[in-house]
Amino acid sequence: MVTDDQVRRLFILMSRGKKQYTSALKSGMSPNTARKYIKTGQLPSQLKQDHTWRTRKNPFKDIWSEAEKYLEINPYMEAKFLFNHFQRIYSGQFSDGQLRTFQRRVKEWKATKGPPKEVFFSQEHHPGLLSCSDFTCMNSIGVTINHEPFDHLLFHFVLTYSNWETGSICFSESFESLSCGLQDAWHKLGGVLPHHRTDRLTAAVNKECNPEVFTSRYKALLSHYGVEGEATGAGKGNENGDVEQSHNRFKKLLDQTLMLRGSRNFASRGVYEKFLNKLYSQLNSGRVKRFEEERQLFKRLPKSRLEDFKRLRVRVRKGSTISVAGNVYSVNSRLIGEHVDVRLGSEKIEVRYGQKKVDSFPRLRGKKGHHIQYRHIIDWLVRKPGAFKNYVYRDDLFPTTRFRMAYDYLTGNNPNRASKEYLKILHLAAKETETGVDNALKQLFKQQNEITFDSVKEIVDEGSAIKSKPVEVLIEPPRLTEYDQLLNNMGAGI
């Protein structure tokens, strides 16, 4: 195949007065081929024609008009679905291997005859005008805390002009997580921007179960900080593209950084949070110039921070439990029948009675969960041991694995008294220390001794006696001669 370089050489040789035959041989082509290019005066690339003809028969020629009718009615129909439809109608005429060819035909039709596609218009960002935020799931990163999987979300906050970013760990797309994350970001920033954009916050609204309640709470939050809220259109995640892209970049960077670190395990959540904050600082260090432009335009923060928890008033049921956000929590049995005030935060629940805090515990994730603290109900459960065996929340009354082992041991040796004996041991843990009882059980299992309330209590009492025994501390009186020697040495130095 003759190339452009060969023909150029041919033209140069001919311009120097060389004969056509000699020029053709020196250019590496036959005289007849050289004659063709000399006659046209064009290069091979200029004479090349577009390939518009078919090299094989079109297998869909007979049914293509029918396929076009379907595509005109519904241009977003998938090519594979339509191909399978023709396979069913014209049995045996089309093989699975022809799917790719059919998909190319449909793709060409959509590009030439299909409906126009949505156009995305690049936006110019102005300093100090807009911030945006969103939640993103971090489970794919594979972070562990003390070698236990740490499933969590990240509330991600970004300034659209400078790309300054920060974030906070959360566990659900609730209003409490949104409020806490936004206020943390604004206070880290040291000011607020007049506009803030989010997606439609569908998950957070659904958790409220009442869109009007969510809307009023969200508006109150923005109004407190003097911010005007914006929301993307339904299914238009690209309208919040700044934070969406920041999600991808940050998660990719975090993943690569953890690879260099050599481990995805952290000793505690606090250590992991420090690691994330350090990563944010490193990212933001390259955005100082544009960030300074924005900082001059920040609005001042209000004097006080708005509550980032939800207030509820619930009644304590006969089982010494309350129902909060679809989950069940136990409270002290003294409160049965009373109304208590609950502060529902993003990660913690506070129970108050008579303006005083009476209890707090971690907020459960999801719904239909339960958190039963045995200390709340053990006094009455000891009096009603028969209720323990089929108690709905019985599994919550085994504080550690050894408590469960103790109950199984008692059930195997004396099933009639197992519940009563175990509840006495649990009552001892409530009165004394859970750790002391757990250590006593550990010692009994290790020595293969009989597990009874009396044997456990004996070991716990021995440990308490040792701890309560006063420790004699002997302090020798100082030797004054050592001070004299010190003073003499100082005088000699002077």
C-alpha positions in Angstrom: 0.0 0.0 0.0 1.5 3.3 -1.1 1.8 5.9 1.7 1.7 9.7 1.6 5.5 9.9 2.3 6.2 7.8 -0.8 4.1 10.0 -3.0 5.7 13.2 -1.6 9.1 11.7 -2.4 7.9 11.0 -5.9 6.8 14.6 -6.4 10.1 15.9 -5.1 12.1 13.7 -7.5 10.0 14.7 -10.4 10.4 18.4 -9.5 14.2 17.9 -9.6 14.0 16.8 -13.2 14.2 13.0 -12.7 12.5 10.8 -15.1 9.1 9.3 -14.1 10.4 5.7 -14.3 13.4 6.5 -12.1 11.4 8.5 -9.6 8.8 5.7 -9.2 11.5 3.1 -8.5 13.3 5.4 -6.0 9.9 6.1 -4.3 9.2 2.4 -3.9 6.2 2.0 -6.3 5.6 0.8 -9.8 5.6 3.3 -12.8 1.9 2.7 -13.4 1.1 3.6 -9.8 3.3 6.6 -10.0 1.5 7.7 -13.2 -1.8 7.7 -11.3 -0.6 10.0 -8.6 1.3 12.3 -11.0 -1.9 12.7 -13.0 -4.2 13.5 -10.0 -1.6 15.5 -8.1 -3.0 14.2 -4.8 -1.8 12.1 -1.9 -3.2 8.6 -1.1 -5.0 10.0 2.0 -6.8 12.6 -0.2 -7.9 10.0 -2.7 -9.3 7.7 0.0 -13.0 7.3 -0.1 -15.3 6.9 2.9 -16.4 3.3 3.5 -20.2 3.6 3.0 -20.9 0.2 1.4 -21.8 -3.0 3.2 -19.4 -6.0 3.2 -22.1 -8.4 4.3 -25.8 -8.8 4.2 -27.9 -6.9 6.7 -29.5 -9.6 8.9 -32.2 -7.1 10.2 -33.3 -5.7 6.8 -36.7 -7.4 6.9 -37.6 -6.4 10.4 -35.9 -3.0 10.7 -39.0 -1.0 9.7 -40.9 -2.8 12.5 -38.1 -2.0 15.0 -38.2 1.7 14.0 -41.9 1.8 14.8 -41.2 0.5 18.3 -38.4 3.0 18.8 -40.4 5.9 17.6 -43.2 5.1 20.1 -40.6 4.6 22.9 -37.1 5.8 22.0 -35.7 4.9 25.4 -36.5 1.2 24.9 -33.4 -1.0 25.5 -32.0 -2.7 22.4 -31.6 -6.0 24.2 -35.2 -6.1 25.2 -36.3 -5.3 21.7 -33.9 -8.0 20.3 -35.4 -10.6 22.7 -38.8 -9.6 21.5 -37.9 -10.3 17.8 -36.3 -13.6 18.9 -39.6 -14.7 20.4 -41.7 -13.6 17.4 -39.3 -14.9 14.7 -38.2 -18.1 16.4 -34.9 -19.4 15.1 -34.2 -16.5 12.8 -31.8 -14.5 15.1 -29.0 -16.0 17.3 -27.7 -14.5 20.5 -24.4 -13.7 18.7 -26.2 -11.1 16.7 -27.2 -9.0 19.7 -24.2 -6.7 19.5 -24.9 -6.0 15.8 -28.6 -5.1 16.6 -27.4 -2.8 19.5 -25.1 -0.9 17.1 -28.1 -0.5 14.7 -30.3 0.9 17.5 -27.5 3.2 18.7 -27.0 4.6 15.2 -30.8 5.2 15.0 -30.9 7.0 18.3 -28.0 9.2 17.3 -29.5 10.2 13.9 -33.3 9.9 14.4 -33.8 9.7 18.1 -35.0 12.4 20.5 -32.5 15.2 21.5 -30.6 14.5 24.7 -30.4 16.7 27.7 -27.6 19.3 27.5 -25.5 20.1 30.5 -24.4 23.7 30.7 -21.2 24.4 32.6 -21.7 27.0 35.3 -19.5 29.9 36.4 -19.0 29.9 40.1 -18.7 33.1 42.1 -16.8 33.5 45.4 -18.7 33.6 48.7 -22.1 32.7 47.1 -22.9 29.0 47.3 -22.1 25.9 49.4 -23.6 22.5 48.9 -23.8 19.2 50.8 -24.9 15.6 50.5 -24.6 12.2 52.2 -22.5 9.4 50.8 -22.1 5.8 52.0 -18.5 4.9 53.1 -19.0 1.1 53.5 -17.1 0.3 50.3 -13.9 1.7 51.8 -13.8 -1.2 54.3 -12.8 0.8 57.4 -12.8 -1.2 60.7 -12.7 -0.1 64.3 -10.9 -2.6 66.6 -11.2 -5.0 63.7 -15.0 -4.7 63.6 -16.7 -3.5 60.4 -17.5 0.2 60.7 -20.5 0.8 58.5 -21.2 4.6 58.3 -22.1 7.5 56.1 -20.3 10.8 55.5 -22.0 14.2 55.5 -20.0 16.0 52.9 -19.9 19.9 52.7 -18.2 21.8 49.8 -17.8 25.4 48.7 -18.5 25.5 45.0 -16.0 28.3 44.2 -12.9 27.3 46.1 -13.8 23.6 46.6 -12.9 23.9 50.3 -14.5 20.8 51.9 -15.1 19.1 55.2 -17.3 16.3 56.5 -18.6 14.5 59.5 -19.4 10.8 60.3 -23.1 9.9 60.6 -25.2 6.7 60.4 -28.4 7.8 58.7 -29.8 10.4 56.4 -31.9 11.9 59.2 -32.7 15.6 59.9 -30.6 15.3 63.1 -27.6 14.2 61.0 -28.2 16.9 58.5 -28.6 19.6 61.2 -25.5 18.5 63.1 -23.4 18.1 59.9 -24.3 21.5 58.5 -23.7 23.4 61.8 -20.4 21.6 62.3 -19.3 22.6 58.8 -20.4 26.3 59.2 -18.6 26.6 62.6 -15.4 25.0 61.1 -15.7 27.5 58.2 -16.1 30.4 60.6 -19.1 31.8 58.7 -21.9 31.1 56.3 -22.6 31.7 52.6 -26.0 33.2 51.5 -27.1 30.1 49.5 -26.9 26.4 50.3 -27.8 23.6 47.9 -28.8 20.0 48.7 -30.5 17.2 46.8 -34.2 16.7 47.5 -33.3 15.0 50.9 -35.9 12.2 50.2 -34.4 9.8 52.8 -34.4 12.5 55.5 -38.0 13.5 54.7 -39.1 9.8 54.8 -37.6 9.4 58.3 -39.7 12.3 59.5 -42.8 10.6 58.0 -44.3 14.1 57.6 -42.8 16.3 54.8 -44.4 19.4 56.3 -42.7 18.8 59.7 -39.3 18.3 58.0 -39.7 21.4 55.8 -40.5 23.6 58.7 -37.5 22.3 60.7 -35.2 22.7 57.8 -36.4 26.2 57.1 -36.0 27.1 60.7 -32.4 25.9 60.6 -31.5 27.9 57.5 -33.4 31.0 58.8 -31.4 30.9 62.0 -28.1 31.2 60.0 -29.6 33.6 57.4 -29.1 31.1 54.5 -31.4 30.6 51.6 -31.9 26.9 50.7 -31.8 25.4 47.2 -32.7 21.9 46.1 -32.0 20.0 42.9 -34.7 18.7 40.6 -36.1 15.2 41.0 -33.5 12.7 39.8 -31.1 15.6 38.9 -28.1 14.7 40.9 -25.9 16.5 38.4 -27.3 19.8 39.6 -25.4 19.2 42.8 -22.4 18.1 40.8 -19.8 19.9 42.9 -20.4 17.8 46.0 -21.1 14.6 43.9 -17.7 14.9 42.3 -16.1 15.7 45.6 -17.6 12.5 47.0 -15.9 10.5 44.3 -12.5 12.3 44.6 -12.4 12.1 48.3 -13.4 8.4 48.5 -10.8 7.6 45.9 -8.1 9.6 47.8 -9.1 8.0 51.1 -8.9 4.5 49.6 -5.4 5.2 48.1 -4.2 6.8 51.4 -5.4 3.7 53.4 -3.4 1.5 50.9 -0.3 3.5 51.7 -1.1 3.3 55.4 -1.1 -0.4 55.1 -4.2 -0.9 57.2 -7.8 0.0 57.3 -8.2 -0.6 61.0 -8.3 2.1 63.6 -8.1 1.8 67.4 -11.2 4.0 67.9 -13.7 6.2 66.1 -11.8 9.2 67.4 -8.6 8.1 65.8 -10.5 7.6 62.5 -12.0 11.1 62.7 -8.6 12.6 63.3 -7.4 10.8 60.2 -10.2 12.2 58.1 -9.7 15.7 59.4 -6.0 15.5 58.5 -6.9 14.4 55.0 -9.3 17.3 54.7 -6.6 19.7 55.8 -4.2 18.4 53.2 -6.8 18.8 50.4 -7.7 22.3 51.5 -4.1 23.4 51.8 -4.0 23.7 47.9 -7.1 25.9 47.8 -5.9 28.7 50.1 -5.9 31.4 47.5 -9.5 30.9 46.3 -10.7 30.2 49.8 -9.3 33.6 51.0 -11.3 35.3 48.3 -14.4 33.6 49.7 -13.6 34.2 53.3 -13.8 38.0 52.9 -17.5 37.5 51.8 -18.7 35.2 54.6 -21.7 36.2 56.7 -21.2 36.1 60.4 -22.4 33.1 62.5 -25.3 33.7 64.9 -24.5 34.0 68.6 -25.9 30.6 69.5 -26.0 27.2 67.8 -29.5 25.8 67.0 -30.5 22.6 68.6 -29.6 19.6 66.5 -31.9 17.2 68.2 -35.6 16.5 68.0 -37.8 16.9 71.1 -40.4 14.2 71.8 -42.7 13.6 74.7 -43.6 9.9 75.2 -45.2 7.7 77.9 -43.3 5.0 79.7 -45.1 1.7 79.1 -45.8 -1.1 81.5 -42.7 -3.0 80.3 -40.6 0.0 81.5 -39.9 0.8 77.8 -40.4 3.8 75.5 -40.8 3.8 71.7 -38.7 6.4 69.9 -38.3 6.6 66.1 -39.5 3.0 65.6 -37.2 1.5 68.2 -37.7 0.4 71.8 -35.5 1.6 74.7 -35.8 0.7 78.4 -35.9 3.3 81.2 -35.9 3.0 85.0 -39.0 1.1 86.2 -39.8 4.0 88.5 -41.0 6.0 85.5 -43.6 3.5 84.4 -46.8 5.3 83.5 -45.1 8.7 83.5 -44.5 11.0 80.5 -40.8 11.7 79.8 -39.1 14.2 77.5 -36.8 12.7 74.9 -34.1 14.5 73.0 -33.5 12.5 69.8 -30.0 13.4 68.4 -28.2 11.9 65.4 -26.3 9.4 67.5 -27.6 9.8 71.1 -30.9 9.8 72.9 -31.4 11.7 76.2 -34.3 11.0 78.5 -35.4 13.8 80.8 -38.0 13.9 83.6 -38.9 17.1 85.4 -36.3 19.1 83.5 -33.6 16.7 84.7 -31.6 14.3 82.7 -32.3 10.7 83.9 -30.7 8.6 81.3 -28.9 8.6 77.9 -27.9 5.9 75.5 -26.8 5.5 71.8 -29.4 5.9 69.2 -30.2 2.6 67.4 -29.9 2.6 63.6 -32.9 1.6 61.4 -36.2 0.5 62.9 -37.7 -2.3 65.0 -34.5 -2.5 67.1 -34.4 -2.6 70.9 -32.0 -1.5 73.7 -32.9 -3.0 77.0 -30.7 -2.2 80.0 -31.0 -4.9 82.7 -30.3 -2.5 85.5 -33.6 -0.8 84.7 -35.8 -3.9 85.3 -33.7 -6.4 87.3 -35.3 -5.5 90.6 -38.7 -6.7 89.4 -37.4 -9.5 87.2 -35.8 -11.1 90.2 -39.3 -11.2 91.8 -40.8 -12.7 88.7 -38.2 -15.2 87.5 -40.8 -17.2 85.5 -41.1 -14.2 83.1 -37.4 -14.5 82.0 -37.5 -17.6 79.9 -39.9 -16.2 77.2 -39.1 -12.5 77.7 -39.2 -10.8 74.3 -36.0 -8.9 74.9 -34.2 -11.7 76.8 -31.1 -11.6 74.7 -30.4 -8.0 75.8 -30.1 -9.3 79.4 -26.8 -11.1 78.7 -24.2 -8.2 79.2 -21.3 -10.4 78.1 -20.7 -13.7 76.5 -19.8 -15.3 79.9 -23.2 -14.3 81.2 -24.8 -16.2 78.4 -22.5 -19.1 79.0 -23.5 -19.1 82.7 -27.2 -19.2 81.8 -26.7 -22.1 79.3 -24.7 -23.9 82.0 -27.5 -23.5 84.6 -30.1 -24.5 82.1 -28.2 -27.7 81.3 -27.7 -28.7 85.0 -30.9 -27.5 86.6 -33.5 -26.2 84.1 -36.1 -25.6 86.8 -34.0 -23.2 88.8 -31.9 -21.8 85.9 -33.8 -18.6 85.4 -34.0 -17.8 89.2 -30.3 -18.6 89.7 -29.2 -16.5 86.7 -31.3 -13.5 87.7 -29.7 -13.5 91.1 -26.3 -13.4 89.4 -27.5 -10.6 87.1 -28.9 -8.7 90.2 -25.5 -9.1 91.8 -23.9 -7.4 88.7 -26.3 -4.5 89.0 -25.6 -4.0 92.7 -21.9 -4.6 92.6 -20.0 -4.4 89.4 -20.6 -6.1 86.0 -16.9 -6.5 85.5 -16.4 -8.1 88.9 -19.2 -10.7 88.2 -17.8 -11.3 84.7 -14.3 -12.0 86.1 -15.8 -14.3 88.7 -17.6 -16.3 86.0 -14.3 -16.4 84.0 -12.5 -17.8 87.0 -15.2 -20.5 87.7 -15.2 -21.6 84.0 -11.4 -21.7 83.9 -11.2 -23.9 87.1 -14.2 -25.9 85.9 -16.1 -25.3 89.2 -19.8 -25.3 89.6 -21.6 -22.1 88.6 -24.0 -20.9 91.3 -25.0 -17.6 92.7 -23.2 -18.4 96.0 -19.9 -19.3 94.2 -20.0 -16.1 92.1 -20.8 -14.0 95.1 -18.0 -15.5 97.1 -15.4 -14.5 94.5 -16.9 -11.1 94.1 -16.9 -10.5 97.9 -13.2 -11.6 98.1 -12.3 -9.2 95.3 -14.2 -6.3 97.1 -12.4 -7.1 100.4 -9.0 -7.0 98.8 -9.8 -3.6 97.1 -11.3 -2.2 100.3 -8.3 -3.1 102.5 -6.3 0.0 103.3 -2.9 0.3 101.8 -0.1 1.3 104.2 2.1 3.9 102.7 5.5 4.5 104.5 7.3 7.8 103.8 10.7 8.1 105.3 11.6 11.4 106.9 13.9 13.6 104.9 17.6 13.7 105.8 18.6 17.3 106.5 22.3 16.6 106.0 21.6 16.1 102.3 20.2 19.7 102.1 23.4 21.0 103.8 25.5 19.2 101.3 23.5 20.7 98.5 23.9 24.2 99.8 27.6 23.8 100.3 28.0 22.6 96.7 26.1 25.6 95.4 28.2 27.9 97.4 31.4 26.4 96.1 30.1 26.8 92.5 29.5 30.5 93.1 
